[in-house]
Amino acid sequence: MTAPNAMTTMRTQMASITTTHVQWRTEAHGSVGVITLNRPERKNPLTFESYAELRDLFRALAYADDVRAVVLTGAGGNFCSGGDVFEIIEPLTRMQTPELLAFTRMTGDLVKAMRACPQPIIAAVNGVAAGAGAILAMASDLRLATPDARTAFLFTRVGLAGCDMGACAILPRLIGQGRAAELLYTGRAMSADEGERWGFWNRLLAADALDAEAIALATTLAKGPTFAHAMTKTMLQQEWSVSVEQAIEMEAQAQALCMQTADFRRAFEAFAAKQTPVFEGN
């Protein structure tokens, strides 16, 4: 019997994944994964368990054969109200430093997993996105919202610093240092109009169109060159901390790798034949 190829055994089919604390499903013939935070009676707060499950889900996406884009949304007219007051905040007040550090590292690992997974992540935000909910939107690659979306990095409101889960690194790059500083110091809510003007939201949509538009955008991305999209995401992440000269060299190497893919050849052949390319992700 021939041993299985090691690279084959590393891959996984996300359609077979089951979850307990968040909802997971696939759309667009399995190419789009949809994660729904599903505690609508409490505006979808996070618990220790749902933090960990989200972290593990995004980590698993790094090995997905089927899912090429992800939508992250909330049930019941809200996105996420942050950490559950009674299931997270209250227990944290009784913990010692080692336990607290384990928790804050775990929440940071969720953002790391979101930034490291190769698929573009689209946050579809309706209503409240507060605390860790605001962070989940921030850590996504693209952000769609409704006109009544209210986004608050409210950590100072509970006696904590604004530097939570990468906020001081990522938020200024999205909306600028001064605007980020205001939100992180005051904890006030950013209106949807402000967020769109400042570049936090890519687009505002009616509530009844939000999920469908997010899935449609994810489907469009999923039909694109998967390896190249993953490379774009990697470069957007890695080039934050290098010089322009280094970035140009990194992009030269990245683009040379993309030019070796079959999708690059497919695009040329389709152009030559005056057809639309059909990308297959390799």
C-alpha angles and dihedrals in degrees: 000000000000115000114242116261109262093225091052092054090053092063126083139196109234092198087075095052116113124200134195109191102034131031120253127187138149130233136184094047091312097306095108123057119205120201115192123191099218117193097099095163088067098033091261103291120187125244131195088264097048092048089055094044092051090049091051093045093054090045090054090051089067087071099040119132096187113032114079102170135020135215118203116196144147134239130240102025098305135084107209134322094205128244114000108257096220100031098044114008097049095047090048091060088063098047129100124233098269092053092044092051091049089055097047091047090051092052089048089051088060091060091044089053091050092050093044099048108097097225120093109249119215117198113209104198126191124169117336123024104167136160108335088007090062088048092053090054091045093050093052120095097233129020129206121181145173122247090254095052112130117197121191130174087200101168093121088056088068095043098266134119122263089237097096128144093344098313095136091052102040107031096059089053090056102043107008134267098274096048092044090050091053093051094044095046098043102032088215122153119262111220120229091248091053091047093052093047091048094049098249092115119050091201142353118226138179113268093244091054100042103091094040092050092047091051091045091052091046090049090053090051091046089057090055129087101297098198091048093049090051089050091051090052091048093050093046087056101041099042092065091084105038136078121261089252091054091045092053091052092046090052092048090056093043093050092047088056091049089052088062093060124103089233090065089054091045091054092052093047092048091049091049090050092045090242135127112261118243107211119209100188100253 
